Amino acid sequence: MRNRTSRRAALCNGTAITLGTIIYASVAHAQPAPQAVAANVIPETVVITGTAFNTDLAPAKESVNTQEPQTIITKQYIQDSISPIADYVTILAITPSLTGQDINGPGLSDGGVKNTLRGQPDGNFNMTYDGIPFGDTNGPSHHSVSYFPGSTIGSIEVERGPGNAGNLGAASYGGSINIYSEPVIDNTRALLEGTYGTWETKDAVVNFQSGDLPGLNNAKFLFNWDYLASQGALTGQHVNKENILLKIQDEIAPNWVVTVFGDYEDLAENLNDNNGATPAQVATYGKNFAMQDSNPKLSTYIDYGWTHKYTDMDYIRLQGDAGIFRIDNNAYTYAYVNHTWSSRNIEQNITDIINDTTEGQGGKLAPIVNGVVQPNDVPGYEKLNEYRVFGDILRVNADYDFGWLTGQVRAGVWLEAQATERTRQDYDMTLCNNMGLQPWRTNATPCEDSSLGKKAKLLTFAQTGQPNPNYNGYAEFLEHSGWDQEEPFIEVDIDPLPNLTLTPGFRYVNWVHRTNAPLEPKSLILNYNAHFTTDADLPFFGANYKIFPNWSVYAQYAQGIYVPDISIFEVSSPAANFPAAERTTNYQVGTVYYTDNFTVDGDLYYIPISNNIVSVNGGVSGCPQGETCYQNTGQAVYQGVEGEATYAVPDEFMDGLFHGLVIFANGAYNSARSNHFQLKAAPLWTSAAGLIYKVDAWRFSLIAKGVGPQWSDNKDNPLYKVHAYSDLTFSTGYTFGGRYELSVSVDNLLGTRNTLSITENDSTYQTDRLMSIDQ
C-alpha cells in the first residue's frame, strides 16, 4: 500500500527582473485631463480632501466621503511602482486585508494563487470593470490573466463590505474590487513601452490617445495593445498572450455622452489543469518544478498540459442629463472560452519518483482503448468551458432641496442573462502523442486516426466500469447551464446638516439558475434538468460625518449575499433542493483624515455569516476522491481592524533634502472563524510598507508586503499550516529628453521561496518534509 504524500505546495516565484523603456509623445505636452462626461453624470472614483495634499502620492488611500472601508489605487502608483507585466492580482496586493502572488511570476499564469479579501477567497467578493460585474458562470471566481492586463487599468477601488444598494454582483457580502479603464483625454498622446526580463519575459505596449477629433464632432478614442510572452518561473509553465482595447467617447448632444468599449484577449499557456508540486517533487526536482519536457511516459510531460483561452468584454454606455433626472445606462456583453488539454494527475510521492510513474497512472484510471486496458499509458482529457453573458445596468439619480433638507435619490435595475456549455472528454495521452496527434498543439479534435483504425479515447467513468454508450464511451460530461436575474435597487442621500450624510437603501435579488445536461458532471445522470431560484431583500444604511472638511467618520450597516452557483448540481448526488444562500450582516465603523503632508484612515468590522459554505478536496471529510465538495459549516464570524497611512516629507525638512519622498504603511488583523477554527486561506494579518521617491527625472520605490500565517484546511490542522511570508519589490526609472524613460523593476528582491498554499488530501503527510521545503 502506497504512502500517499500528495499534498501540493504552491511556492513563491523567484526573483523577477524587468527592464523597460517607455517613449512618450504628446501634443503640447499636456497633462491627462479628467474623463470627459456629461455634466452631473454619476462620477467614478473621486477623492475630495480639502487640503493641499497631493492624493496621487499615496499608493493606497480612502476617500473622506466614504461610508465603508475602501482603498483607492491610482494610475500613478500602477505605472511607477508595479512591474509592467503585472496583472490586477499583483496590483491589489498593496491593499490592507488583501493577498495575492503568482507562483509563476507577476502576471504570468492563469493558474496562480489568487487574491483573498479579509480571508474570503476569490469568488466570495465581486469584481467589476467600468461598473460591470464579471466572473465565471459556474461560480463567480476570476482568471486574472484572461482579462485586463495592467496596461488596461486606470485605477482600482476596493470596497471592503457590501457597499451601498447600487453595488452589484453575485457575491456582494465579501466586498467589491472595482477596476476602471483609463479615461480618454482631450489631448493627443502616444506611449510605446518595451520590457524584457527574467525567464525570457517580453512585453510590448502601444497606448494611443487621439484627443478631440474636430472632424468627428470632437469625438476621441483610446487604443491599447499589449503583447506578453514568457517562459515563466516554473519549469514548463509558459505563457503567450495578446490584448487589444478600444474605447471611443463622443458627446452626441449637450450634456449627453456615449462610450463604446471593446476588449479582446487571446491567451495560450503551458499549464496543467491539475497543477501544483508535491513535497516529494519539490525535494527531488527543486522549487521551480511544474512540468518536464524529457519523458512523455509521465503525466508531468509538458505536452500534456495546454490551455487556450479567448475572452472579450464590450459595452455601450449612455450618460446624460434629462432635466430633473440624470441617466447612466450601460448595455454590455462578455465572454470566456477555455479549451484545455490536460493529464489527470501530476502528483508524485517518493515511491512514484523511484518507480518512474505518477499518481494518475495505472489502476482504475488506466486508459481503455478498443476494450484493452493500457496500464502504462497516461490518462488525460479535453475540457471546454465557454460562456456568453448579456446584461444592462440602468442608473438614475436626481437631487432634491427642501430648504432645510437636501440630498439625492438614486435608483436603478440590473438585468442579466447568460448561457454556458461545459464538456470534458477522456483520452489516452500516450497513444495520442505516439501517433503524432496532438490536439493540445494543433487544436484538432478528436485525438484519433481512422486510417490506423485506432481510437485513443478512454471509456467514460472507466474507473467505475460504467461507460456511457450515448457519448461514444469517452465523454465525462456535457452540461448546458444559464441564469436569468434581475436586481432593482434604490437609495437616498439625506443631508440634514451641511457636514452629515445619511444613506438608507434597498436592493432586491431574484436569481434563477438552470441546468440542462445530457450528461451531468460527476453524477452519471443522463438528461439531467433542474432550476432553482434565489430571492433576497438586502437593506443598507450608511452614514458619513465630516468633523472638518479633511476629517470624516463613517458607519455602515448592510446585509450581503452569496448567490448559490451551479456547483450544487455537479456532485455525485445532486441536491433535491437548492441550498440557502450565504447571508451576512455587516457592521463597520471608520475614520479618514488628511493634512497637507499626511493621510491616515482606519476601520473596525464585525461580520457574522449564516450558511457558511467551504470547499473540501477529494479524499478528506467524506468527499469522494477526485471531487471538490462543498460543506455548510453553519455560522462564521469575520472581524478585524484595518488601517493605512501615508506621509509626504515636507519640502522645508532639512532644507529640502528629502523633497519628493513619500513613506507609507498599512496593516490589518483579520479573524475568520467557524466552529472555533480559522477558515482556510484566511491569513491572520497582512501588512505593507514602503518608500516612494519621485523628483525631477527620477523615480524610485521600495515596497514590502507581508502575509500572516494561515491554514489550508478548516480544522487548523498543523499539517496544513502555511507560515507567514513576505515579498519585497523594487522599481526605479529615469526620464530623459522629456519623452523617454528607462526603468528597472525587481519582483521578490530578496529571492525568498515560501509555501503559499497546501492542498488538503490526507493525513499521511510527513512533517519533516514540510520543514525541508520551507527552509
N, C-alpha and C positions, 0 to 999 in steps of 0.2 A: 504494500500500500504506500502510495507516494506521500511524502511530506510536503503538502502544498504551501508555498510561501508567496502567494500570488497577489499580495497587496501591492498595488502600483504606487510608486513615489514619483510625483512630478517635481522637477528640480528647476531652480532659478537658472535663467540663461547666463552664459558667460559674458565677459566684458564686450560691449559693442561700441566700436568707434566709427563715426561717420564724419566725412569731410564734405562740406557743402560749399557751393558757390552760387550766389544769388545775383542776378543782374536786374536792375530796376530801370524802367523808362517811364516817364510821366510827362504830361503836358503842364508846363508852368510849375512843376514840382509841387503840385497842390496836394494837401493832405486829404485823406479819405473823408468824405462828408457822411453824416448820419444817413441811414437808409431813407430814401425819399418815399414818404407815404402821404396819403391824403390827410388833410388837417383833422385832428381829433380822432384819427383812427386808433384802435386799440394798440398800445405800444408793446414792444417786446422787452428784452432785458434792459432795465434802466437803473442807475444808482444816483440818488439825489443826496447830497451831503451837507450843503450849506456851509462848506469850509473851502479853504484853498487847497485841500489835499487832492493830489492827482490820483484818482482811484485806479487808474491803469497800472500804477506802480505796485499795487497789492496783487499778488498772484491769485489769491482766493479771498473773497470778502463777501459781506452781506449788505443788502440794501436797508436803509433806515426806514423804508416804507413796508417792510415785510411783516407778515402775520404768522410766519412759521420759520423754523431754521432753514437757512438756504446758504449756498455758496455760489458765487459768480466767478467764472474763469474767463478772462479776456483773451482776445486775439493776440495782444502784445505778449502775454505770457506764453501762449502756444508757440509763437514764432521765435521768441528769444530764449526759452528755457527748456523746450521739449525737442527730442530727436525729430528730424524732419521725416523719418519713416514711421513715426508713432501713429497709432490709432487712438480712439477715444478711451480705451482701457488704460493706456499709459497716461494720457492727459488727466483723467479723473483721479488718478492715484493721489494727487496733492490734497484732495478734499478730506476734511475730517470724517471719520467713520467709514470711509471708502477704501477698499483694497483693490489691487489689480496688477498683475505682472505676467507677461507672456513668457513661457518657458523656452520658446524658440527665438526670442529676441523681440524687441518692441515692434508691434505691428506686423509680425512675420508668421502668424499662424492663426487659423480659424479654430484650432483645437486647443488653444492655450487656456490658462487659468483666467476666469472671467472676474468682473467686478462683483464685490459684495457691498451692501449698504446697510450699516448698523447690524451686520450679521445676517441680513437677508440675502440669499443667493440670487444670482441673475435669474430673472423671470418672476421674482416676487416684488418688483418695482417697475414702474412704467419707464419707457424710453420714448421720446418724441423727437422728430426732426422738423423744424419750422412749424411746430404745433401739431404735427400728425403723429399719433401713436403708432409704433410699428413693433413687430416681433413675430416669432414663429407662430403658426396656426395650430400646432399640436401642443401648445404650451408657450406662453409669451416670453421665451428666452431669446437671446440675441447672438448674432455672429459678428464679432467686432471687425473682422477684416472684410466681410462680404459687403458692407455698406460704409460709406463716408470716411475715407482716409483723412488724416489730419489737415491736409490742404483744403478740404471742403468744409472745414469747421470754422465759423466766425467767432462763436462764443458758446459757452455752456452754462446753464443754470441748473444747479442741483437743489431740489426741494426735498428736504428730509421730513416727509409727512404727507398725508393725503392731499394737502393743498386745499384750495377753495372748491366750490361746487363745479367750476368750469375746468378743473383738472381731469383729463380724460385718459382712460386706459383700462386694461383688464386687471391690473394689479395695483390699484391706487393706494392700497394701505401701506405699501413699503416705501412710497415716495415716488418722485419723478426726476429723471435726468433729461433735461430739455436742451437739445442741441440745435443751434441756429446756423444757417448758412451765412456766408459772407454777404453783407449788403452790397447792392450795386451802388455806384457812386457817380457824381456829376462830371468827373474829370477822367480823361483818358489815362490809362496806366497799364503797363505791361511788366510782368515778372517772369523771369526764367530761372529755374533752380535745378542744379545738378548735384547729386550726392553719391559718394562711393564710400564703402566702409567694410567692416569686418564681415566675414562669411560671404565674400564676393557680392555684397549688397549694393545694388544700383537703383537709384531713384531719380526720376526726372519729373519736373512740374512746369507746366506752362499756364500762367494765370493772366488773363486779359480783361480789363475793364474798358468798355467802349466810351464811357462818358455819354453826355447828351448827344443825340444824333438829330441835328436840326431838320434834316430832310424827312425824318420819320416821326414828326410831332414830339421831338425831344425824348423819344424812347431811348433806353440804354440797356446794355446787357453785360453779363459776366460769363466768361468761358474759362473752365478749368480742366486741364488734362493732367493726369497723374499716372505714371508707369513705375512699377516696382518689380524687381527680381532679386532673389536672394537664395543662397544655399542653406541658410538658417543655422542656428546654433547647434541643433540636434542632428545627428547623423541621418542622412536620407530624407530630411523633412524640408523639402524645397518649396518655394512659393513664387508665383509669377502672376501679376495682376495688372489690369488697366482700368482706370476710372475716368469717365467723361461727365462733366456737369455743365449745363447751360441754364442760365437764369435771365429772363427778359422781363423788363418792367416798363410800363407806359402809363402816363396819366391820360386816360382816354376822354376825360371831361373834367371840368373844375372840381377838385376835391374827390375825384374818383380815380383809383389806381388799380390796374390789373397786373398780376405777376404770373408768368408762365415759367414752370420749372421742370427740368428733367435731369435725372442722374442715372447713369448706367455703369455697371461694373462686370468685368469678366475675370474670374479667379480660377487658377489652376494650382493644385498643390499635390506634392507627395505627402500624404498624410494617412496613416492607418486609422480606420474608423474606431478602433479599439486601442487608441494609442496610450502609452504610459509604460514606463520601465519598472520591472520588479526589483527588489533589493538584490537578488542574485545577479540580474543583468547589469545593474549599476556596479556591483562589486567586481564583476568579470570584465565588462566592456567599458566602464567609465560612465561618468555622469552625463555625458553628451549623447548617450545611446538612445536611439529611437528605432531605426531600421538599418539593414545591412544590404550590400549590393554584390555579395560574393557567393551566396549559397541559396539557389532557388528551391531547395528541398525544405526550407524552413518558412514558417508563416511570417517571419520578420523580413523577408526579401522585399526590397524596395519597390519592385514592380507589382507587389500585391497590396499596395496602398496608394490609390489615386482618387482625387476629388476634383470635379469640375463644377463651378457654380456660376450662375448668371443672376444678377439682381438689377432691379430698377425701381425708382420712385419718381412719380410725375404728379404735378398738381397745377391747377388753375385757381388763383386766389383773387377775389374781388373785394376791395376795401373802399369805402366811401361814406359820404355824408348825405343822408336823405332828409335833411331838415332836423326834425326833432330827434331822429334816431341816427345812429352810426352803424354801419353794417360791415361785417367781415365774414365772407363765405369762402371756404376752401374745399374744392372738389378734388379728390385725389385717387390714385391707384398705386399700389406697389406689388412687386412680385419677387419670388425667390425660387430658383431651380437648382437643386443639388443632385448631381449624378455621381455616385460614389461606387468604387470597386475596392473591396477590402477582404483580407483574410479574416477568419472568425476570431482568432485569439493569438496574440503575440507574446503571451506571458511565458516565462521560463523560470523554474526553480533550479537549484544546483544539479539535481539529478537529470533534468531535461537538458541542461547545457552539456553535461558529460556524455549523455546519450545522443546528442545532436538532434534534438527534437524540440517541439514546443507543446504547450498545454492544449492547443487547438487541433492536434493531430491524433489520429487513431481512435480506437474505441467507438462509442456510439456516434461520434461526429464524422467518422471516416466517410469520404465520398463513395457513392454507389453509381457506377457507370455501366449501362446496359445490364443491370442486375448483378454486377460483380463489385464487391467491396474492394476499395483501394486504400488499404490501411496506412500506407506511407505517403499518400498524397495530401496536399494542403487544401482544406475546405475553405471556400470563400463565398462571397455574394456580390451581387449588383444591387444597389439601392437607388431608388428615385424618390425624391421628395420635392414636389413643386406646388406652389400655390399662387393665387392672384387675389388681392384684396381691393375692394372698391369702397369708397366712403365719401361722406360730405359732413363738414363741420360748419354750422351756421352760428354766428355770434352777433348779438345786437345789444347795444348799450345806449343809454340816454341819461343825461344829467337832470337833476331836479333842484329847485330852490324855492323853499317856502319861507324865506326870510330868516327865521330862527333855526331852520333845519335845511341842510344841503346834503348832497350826495350823488350817487349814481346807481342806476339799476342795470344789471347785466343778465341776459338770458340767452338761451340757445338750445340747440339739439345736435347730437352726434348720431349719424346713421352709418351703418357699415354692414357689408356682406362679403363673404369670401368662399372660395372653392379650393379644395386641396386634393391631390392624388398622392398616395404613398404606396410604394410597392417594393418588394425585395425578392430576388431570385437567387438560387444557390448554384454554385459552380465548383468544379474540380479545378482549382487554380493551377495545379501542377500540369495537368493534361493540356489546359489552355496554353500555358507557356511552352510546353514541349511541341505543341502543334504550330507554334508561331502565331497563335491567335490571341491577341492582347487587347480586349475591348477597353481596358483602362488606358491604353495609349491611343488607339485608333477611334474610339467612341463607337465602334461597331459591335452590335449585339444581335443575336446571342452568340456565345462562345461555342461554336460547333463547326464542323467541317463535313458537309454532306457527301463530298467526294470520297471521304475516308469511311463514311458510314458510322461515324462515331459522334457521340454527344458527351460533352464534359459537364453536364448538369447533374446536380445531386437530386435525390428524391426530397420532396418537401417533408419536413419534420422527420428526416431519416433516423434521428435518434429515437423516435417513438415508434417507428415501423408503421406509420400511418400516412403514406403519401396521398396527395390529392390528385386523382386522375383527371379532374376537370381543368387542371392547370399544368398538364404535361409532367406532373410529378416533380417540378422544381421550383414552384412559386411558394414562398413562405407566407406572403400576404399581399393583398391588393385591396386598398381601402380608399374610398371617396368620402370626404367629410366636408363640413362647412358650418357657417353660422350666419345668423341674421340678428342684429342687435340695434337697439335704439336707447339713447340716453338724453332725455331733456333735462335742463338744469336752469336754475335761477339763483341770483344772489343780489344783495343790496348793500352798497356802502352808505352808512349813516354817519354824518359828521355833526354831532350835537354841539361840539366845541371845535374851534379852529385847529386844534392840535390832537384831536381824538377821532379815530375812525373805527366804527363797529361794523362788522360784515357778517350777517346771517346768510345762510344759503342752503340749497337743497338740490340733490341730484337723484334721479330715478333710473335704475338699471333694469333693462329687460333684455336678456341674452339667451338665444335659442341655439343650442348645439345639436348637430345631427351627424350620423354616420351611416353610410350605405356601402357595405363591404362585401364584395363577392367572396373574399376570404379575409376574415378579421385577424389582425396580428395576435399571436400567442394563444388564441382561444380555440383553434381548429374548427371554428364555426363558419359554415358556408352561408352566403347570402344573409349576413347579419345586418339588421336595420334597427336604429334606435335614435331617439331625440329626447332632449331634456331642456328645461327652461330654468334659468336663474333670474329671480326678481329681487330687488333690494331697494330700500329707501335709505339714502345717505345724507343726513343732515350735517351742517357745518356751521361753526361760529368762530370768527377771528376778531381780534382787537389789536390796534396799534395806537400808542400814545407817545407823542413827542414831548419829552421833558424840555428839550431845546431843539432847534432845527437840526442839530447834528447828533442828537442823542434820543433814542426811542426805546421803549419797552413794548413787548408784544405777548399775546397769549393765543392759544388755539385749542379748540375742541372740535374733533372731526371723527366721523365714522368712515372706515375704509373697508374694501372688499377685495378678495382674490376670487375671480370668477372661475369655477372649476373647468378644467380643459378636457379634451377627448382622451387623455391617457387613462381615464377611468374605464373606457371601453377596452383598452388594449392590455388586458390581463387574461390569465387562463380561464377565469370565471367572471365575465363581465357583470357589473353590479346591476341588480334589478331596479334600483332607484339611484338617481343622480345624487351624489353626496352634497351635504350642506356646504355652502361657501365658507371659506375662511373669513372671519369678520374681526375688525379691530375697532377699538375706541382710543383715539389719540389725545393725550393731554400734554401740551408743550408750552413752556414759557421761555422768554429770552430777552436779550438786550443788544443794541447796536450803538456804537459810539465812534465818532470821528473827531479828530482835531486836524490842524494844518499839517502835522507830520506823523500822525498816529491814527490807526483804526483798530478796534477790538470788538469782538462780538462773542457771545456765549449763550448756551441754552441748556435746559433740563427737559428730559422727555420721559414719559411713562405710557407704555402702550400694551395693554392686555389684549390677547388674541384668543378667540374661540375657534374650535375645529382646526387646530394647528396641524397642517399636513407636512410630513417629512418623507424624503426618499430613502430607501434602503436598497442595497445591492443584492443580487442573487447569491445564495449560499449562506445568508445570515438572516436571523429574525424570522424564520419561516418563509422567506422569499425563495421561490424556485431558482435553481441555477440558471444563469443566462437571462434573467429578467431584472428589471428595475421595478420595485414595488413601492407603493405609497401607503403610509400609515398615519392615522389620526392620533396624535399624542394628547388630544384634549385641549387643555389650557396651556398657554405660554405667556410669558411677560418679557417684553423688551423695555429696558430702561437704561438711562445713562446721562452723561454730561459731555458737552462738546464746546470747544472754543477755538478761536483763531485770532491772530494779531499781526499787524504789520507796522514797522517803524521806518520812516524815511529820515535819514540823518540830516539835520538842518545844514544849510549852506554855511552858516556862521560858525558851526562847530569846528574848532581847531583850524580856523581861517580857511574853511572850505576844503580841507584835506580829503574828507570823505564825501564830497559832493557827488550825488548820483548813487549813493549806496543805500540799499533797502534791506532790512532784516525782517524775516517773518518766521512765525511758528504757529502750529496748530496741534490739537490733540483731542482725543475722545476716549472715554471709558464706556464700554458697551457690554451690558449684561443681557443675554438672550437665553432664558432658561425655561424648560418644560420638565415637569416631574423632577425638579431639583437638579437637572443636568443642563450644562451649557449645550446649546444646539450646535449641530455640525456646521463647520466652516464659518463660525461666528467668533472672530478674534476678540479677546478681552479688551484690547485697546488698539488705537492707531495713533501715530504721531508723524509730524513733518516739520522740518525746519530748513532754513537756507539763507543764502546771501544772493542778492541780485544787484549788480553794478552796471550802470549804463550812463555814460557821459561822452559827449562829443562822438567820436567814431567808434568807440569801444563799447562792447557789452560783455558781461560775464555773469554766470550763475553757478551756484553750487547748492544742490538740493538733496536732502536726506529724507527718506521715508521709512518709517518703522511700522511693523505689524506685530501685534502681541500673539501669545500662544492661542491655539485653537485645537479642536478635535475634528476628526473625520468620521466620527460616529455620533450617536445621540445618547451615549451612556457614559461619556467621559472615561472611556477605556484607555489606560496609559499606553497600550499598544498602538493606539490611533492618535496619539497626541502629536501635533505639529508645533514645534518650538518657535519662539519669536524669531523674526528675521528682519533685516533692513537692507536698503539699497541706497547707493549714493550716485547721483547723476551730475555731470559737469558739462557746461556748454560755454563757448566763447565765440565771439565774432568781431570782425573789424570791417568797417565800411570805408571805402576809399573812392575818390573821384565823385562822390555823391550818388553813384549809381551801382556800385559793385560791393559785394560783401563776401568775405571769405570766413568760413566758420568751421569749428570743430565741436562735435558732441560725443561724449563718452557716457554710455549707459553702464551701470554696475561698475563704477570706477574702481572699487576695491576687489573686484573679481570674486565676490562671495558666491557660494553654491549651496543653497539651503533647500531643504524639503519644503514644498509649498502645499502639498496635499497627499493623502494616502487613501487609496481605495479600500474600503471595508470589504473583506471577503470571508476570512475565517479566523480562528483563534490559534492557529499553529505557527504564527509568525514568530521569529526568534528575535528577542530584544537586542541581543548583541549585534545583529546585522543592522538594525536600525541605527544603533550608535555609530557603526562604522561609516554609514552614509553621511551622517551629519557632521562628522569631523573633517 
